[in-house]
Amino acid sequence: MSALPRKRDVREEPPGYLRPPGGARYLNVSLRTLRNWTRAGVVPCIRPGGGRVVLYARSDLDRAMARFREGVVP
């Protein structure tokens, strides 16, 4: 018996994007911290369709964290 193709779960994020809980885990910060940084403009987010869904691009999270880097050790 062949397996049917799996329907894409509507709660899955597109490749390269994370929902807030995944973004917080990716940055190793609390969900509250991520929301505060988003509200303050430290971390950009995407709201597809202007709705309640919030997505974070991994590249945006990496760039935001690079701003916190204090110095490079040679």
C-alpha positions in Angstrom: 0.0 0.0 0.0 1.5 3.3 -1.0 1.5 6.3 1.3 -0.6 9.3 0.3 1.3 12.6 0.1 1.1 14.4 3.4 -0.9 17.6 3.4 1.0 20.6 4.5 0.0 21.6 8.0 -1.3 25.2 7.9 0.7 25.8 11.1 4.0 24.9 9.4 6.2 27.8 8.6 7.8 28.3 5.2 11.4 27.2 4.8 13.8 29.7 6.3 11.2 31.2 8.6 10.2 30.6 12.2 7.2 31.3 14.3 7.8 33.1 17.7 8.4 30.0 19.8 10.8 28.6 17.3 12.5 32.0 16.9 13.0 32.2 20.7 14.5 28.7 20.8 16.7 29.6 17.8 18.1 32.7 19.7 18.1 30.9 23.1 16.0 33.6 24.7 12.5 33.6 26.2 9.4 34.2 24.1 8.8 37.4 26.2 12.3 38.7 25.3 11.8 38.0 21.6 8.4 39.8 21.7 10.0 42.8 23.5 12.8 43.0 21.0 10.2 42.8 18.2 8.1 45.6 19.7 11.3 47.7 20.2 12.4 47.2 16.6 15.5 45.2 17.4 14.3 42.1 15.6 12.2 42.5 12.4 9.2 40.3 11.8 6.9 39.5 8.9 3.1 39.5 9.3 1.8 37.8 6.1 -1.6 39.2 5.2 -1.4 41.8 8.0 -2.9 39.2 10.3 -2.0 37.7 13.7 0.5 35.3 12.2 4.1 36.4 13.0 7.1 35.0 11.2 10.8 35.6 11.7 13.3 35.1 8.9 16.4 33.2 10.2 18.6 35.6 8.3 17.0 38.6 10.1 17.5 36.9 13.5 21.1 36.2 12.7 21.6 39.9 11.7 19.9 41.2 14.8 22.1 39.0 17.0 25.2 40.2 15.2 24.5 43.7 16.5 24.9 42.3 20.1 28.4 41.0 19.4 30.9 43.0 21.5 34.1 42.2 19.8 36.0 39.6 17.8 38.8 37.7 19.5 41.7 37.3 17.1 
